Structures are given as C-alpha cells and as structure tokens.
Amino acid sequence: GDFDPTRPDASALYLQDEISFAEGGFRLVPGVRIDRYELQPEVDAIFAADNPGMAVVEVTDTNVSPKLGAVWHFAPKWSLFGGYSRGFRAPPYNDVNIGFTNLMFGYTAIANPDLKPETSDGYEAGVRFTGDATYASLSGYYNRYRDLIESFQFVGINDEGLQVFQSRNVADANIRGAELKAGVDFGRLDPRWTAWSLRGAAAWSRGRNETEDLPLQSVDPLTAS
C-alpha cells in the first residue's frame, strides 16, 4: 500500500460582517476564520509489509485567520478594492505519510513526518469597472509565506540509485502577481446577440524561496484564456 489508512477531519467556522459608509460608497468587510485539522493515521498489514519500519504520525492543529477587505466606489461604475487576509493550510495526508516506489521509472516518494502547517499574509489591491454590458478589473497581489508546503520535490538519489521525492517546507517564501479580467455581454448591446458573450483573463505570477534565494518552481507561468 502507498498510503496508510488515514482519517483526516477538517472543520472551520467563518464569521464576516459588512460596514457601509457614505451611503454605500465605501464598504469595510472584516472577517475571521477558525480552522481545526486532525489527521489520525493507522497502519494496516498491507502498508506495514510494503513499508517496513516506517512510522506514521498524526497531525493536530488549530488556527485563527483574520481578514479585512475594503471597496471604494469613487465614480459611477468604477471602484477601488483591496484587503489583507491571513492564510492557513494543513499538511495534506499523502504528504505526511506515504511510501511509494516505482522501480521501472527509478524513483521513490517518501514521507515527511516533520511537515509543518503553512501560513501566509496576503495583500491585494485593484481597480474594477462594471458597465451595463462590459466589465474589467486589474489587480495585483503579494503573499508572504511561512513554512510554504511544496509537494514532492526532488531531494536527491538514495543508496539504491533511485530519485527521491519528498514534500518539504520552505521556511520563508513569497508569491506576487497580477491578474486582468474583462468581458462583454453582447445581448445587452443588441437583442439579436442574446446569449452571446465574451470573457477573457490573464494572470502573471512569480515566486521566490527567500530561504535559499531561488525562484519557486511550483508557481504557474503566464496564463491567459
């Protein structure tokens, strides 16, 4: 067996409010999320036979993540938006406890029982236009991570000559980027084009491992649709 029989339990409580000023022209949106995560592993005969001597670990964590957003309608159809959010990601069960070897392709994936939860501080700001038939938005973001989880990274060659992959924490990392979205509803321009619309988006991002001063390979390249 590649994975031990595992029961991950996750629960969350999210509270949010909205406060309006200047007759709705400016809005504050505070919120808070509480996450509880428990990973209860077991070892059955199949997993023990395929992974002799491998110990499995349990993970239990609780995290409180605040959030604050703001929207300012500074002109008809135009608005500025921005905010801060605290992020939390528990280690996936298959990153913590795994034992998998593929001799044909010469690699093995090993567990990381020391994997820590990932936390982040995220900042976003942008401008949005919402017309009768068209919309467009441009935004930028910056996320600073502590113990960023990178799943199954190449870590070396073992004594049997197999490539070894293991999930790891990057102690200090950041990901920044920008996103452009736009669209038009042709039916609102001319009834003969009802049900026809066009949507487009483009996203650019860059990531950096600040601990090792290297780019993050797991960040997506420029994408568009």
C-alpha positions as a printed Julia matrix, in Angstrom:
225×3 Matrix{Float64}:
   0.0    0.0     0.0
   1.23   3.5    -0.86
  -0.8    5.22    1.88
  -1.73   4.19    5.35
  -5.46   4.06    6.16
  -5.96   7.67    7.24
  -8.91   9.65    8.52
  -8.41  13.39    8.05
 -11.0   15.55    9.83
 -11.27  19.23    8.99
 -13.74  21.78   10.3
 -13.96  25.55   10.01
 -16.02  28.42   11.35
 -16.17  31.66    9.35
 -17.65  34.95   10.52
 -17.94  38.05    8.33
 -19.56  41.47    8.61
 -20.04  44.38    6.22
 -19.91  48.03    7.29
 -21.04  50.76    4.9
 -20.15  54.46    4.9
 -21.1   57.42    2.7
 -24.41  55.87    1.61
 -22.69  52.69    0.48
 -19.89  54.43   -1.4
 -17.29  52.9     0.91
 -17.5   49.44    2.48
 -15.37  47.6     5.0
 -15.62  43.82    5.16
 -13.95  42.33    8.27
 -13.92  38.6     8.86
 -12.27  35.79   10.8
 -11.9   32.07   10.1
 -11.11  29.38   12.66
  -9.72  26.08   11.31
  -9.39  22.79   13.16
  -7.48  19.95   11.48
  -6.85  16.42   12.72
  -5.04  13.61   10.9
  -5.42  10.19   12.53
  -3.26   7.57   10.77
  -3.34   3.81   11.18
  -1.01   1.08    9.97
  -2.59  -1.99    8.4
  -0.84  -5.19    7.33
  -0.52  -4.15    3.68
   1.11  -0.79    4.45
   3.42  -2.34    7.06
   4.56  -5.04    4.6
   5.27  -2.54    1.81
   6.95  -0.01    4.12
   8.78  -1.93    6.86
   9.93   0.15    9.8
   8.16   3.33    8.64
   6.48   5.22   11.46
   3.35   7.24   10.74
   2.49  10.46   12.53
  -0.69  12.26   13.48
  -1.27  15.96   12.9
  -3.47  18.21   15.01
  -3.65  21.96   14.61
  -5.97  24.91   15.22
  -5.52  28.25   13.5
  -7.25  31.65   13.61
  -7.09  33.69   10.39
  -8.33  37.31   10.29
  -9.35  39.13    7.11
 -10.14  42.73    6.18
 -11.38  43.98    2.82
 -12.4   47.42    1.55
 -14.26  48.72   -1.52
 -14.49  52.38   -2.57
 -16.88  53.4    -5.35
 -15.08  56.58   -6.3
 -17.03  57.17   -9.52
 -20.09  55.74  -11.29
 -19.25  52.21  -12.5
 -15.72  52.43  -11.05
 -14.36  51.09   -7.76
 -11.1   50.51   -5.97
 -10.72  47.42   -3.8
  -8.08  45.99   -1.53
  -7.52  43.91    1.52
  -5.47  41.75    3.8
  -6.03  38.1     4.67
  -4.25  35.56    6.83
  -3.98  32.13    5.25
  -3.62  28.63    6.67
  -3.06  25.26    5.01
  -2.7   21.99    6.89
  -0.25  19.39    5.56
  -2.04  17.04    3.1
  -2.25  13.5     4.49
  -0.44  12.0     1.48
   2.5   14.38    2.03
   2.88  13.39    5.69
   2.53   9.61    5.45
   3.41   7.94    2.13
   5.57   5.1     0.9
   5.76   4.62   -2.88
   8.49   3.22   -5.13
   8.46   2.81   -8.91
  11.46   0.7    -9.88
  10.6    0.79  -13.58
  10.98   4.58  -13.71
  13.62   4.75  -11.0
  12.04   6.92   -8.32
  10.58   6.76   -4.85
   8.34   9.09   -2.83
   8.94   9.22    0.89
   7.01  10.68    3.8
   7.89  13.81    5.72
   6.62  13.35    9.29
   8.08  16.76   10.23
   5.97  18.71    7.71
   4.52  21.84    9.31
   1.3   23.71    8.51
   1.63  26.56    6.03
   0.64  30.12    6.97
   0.61  33.28    4.89
  -0.07  37.0     4.92
  -1.74  38.17    1.72
  -2.29  41.66    0.35
  -4.37  42.58   -2.71
  -5.35  45.82   -4.43
  -7.04  46.64   -7.7
  -9.48  48.68   -9.77
 -12.76  47.48  -11.27
 -15.12  48.81  -13.95
 -18.68  47.49  -14.15
 -20.76  48.84  -17.02
 -24.15  47.93  -18.42
 -22.7   45.43  -20.87
 -19.0   45.29  -20.06
 -16.73  44.75  -17.1
 -13.0   44.84  -16.48
 -10.69  44.56  -13.5
  -6.97  44.77  -12.87
  -5.48  43.61   -9.59
  -2.15  42.84   -8.01
  -1.26  40.71   -5.01
   1.63  39.85   -2.72
   1.64  36.81   -0.44
   4.34  36.15    2.17
   4.54  32.53    3.33
   5.91  30.85    6.41
   6.59  27.12    6.02
   5.25  27.02    2.46
   4.38  23.41    1.55
   5.93  22.24   -1.72
   4.67  18.75   -2.52
   7.04  16.01   -3.66
  10.17  17.92   -4.58
  13.32  16.16   -5.81
  15.71  15.86   -2.86
  18.47  13.55   -4.16
  19.49  10.0    -5.02
  19.32   7.2    -2.44
  21.71   4.28   -1.93
  19.73   2.13   -4.38
  20.18   4.74   -7.13
  16.54   5.89   -7.07
  15.47   9.51   -7.4
  13.91  10.56   -4.1
  10.92  12.92   -3.91
   9.64  14.35   -0.65
   7.3   17.14    0.37
   9.04  19.93    2.24
   8.53  23.25    3.98
  10.13  26.41    2.63
  10.65  28.49    5.77
  10.32  31.88    4.04
   8.83  32.48    0.59
   6.73  34.95   -1.35
   4.48  34.84   -4.4
   3.43  38.01   -6.19
   1.44  38.6    -9.32
  -1.18  40.46  -11.29
  -4.46  39.49  -12.93
  -6.53  41.11  -15.67
 -10.15  40.18  -16.36
 -12.59  41.61  -18.89
 -15.8   40.69  -20.62
 -18.75  41.89  -22.65
 -22.36  40.71  -22.82
 -23.35  41.24  -26.46
 -27.02  40.67  -25.7
 -27.09  43.89  -23.69
 -25.71  45.79  -26.65
 -28.08  44.3   -29.23
 -31.03  41.94  -28.54
 -30.13  39.96  -31.66
 -26.97  38.8   -29.82
 -28.8   37.49  -26.75
 -26.93  34.63  -25.04
 -23.63  35.62  -26.68
 -20.78  36.9   -24.53
 -17.01  37.09  -24.44
 -14.84  36.56  -21.36
 -11.09  36.91  -21.08
  -8.47  36.71  -18.35
  -4.69  36.78  -18.0
  -2.57  36.07  -14.93
   1.13  36.59  -14.23
   2.93  35.4   -11.11
   6.41  35.0    -9.71
   7.57  33.2    -6.59
  10.79  33.23   -4.6
  12.29  30.97   -1.98
  13.76  33.6     0.31
  15.48  31.0     2.49
  17.66  29.73   -0.36
  17.36  32.85   -2.6
  15.96  30.82   -5.51
  12.83  31.02   -7.69
   9.88  28.83   -6.7
   9.47  26.18   -9.38
   5.89  25.36   -8.34
   4.49  28.76   -9.44
   2.47  28.75  -12.68
   3.83  30.62  -15.72
   1.92  33.37  -17.53
  -1.55  32.1   -18.39
  -4.4   33.52  -20.44
  -7.83  32.44  -21.57
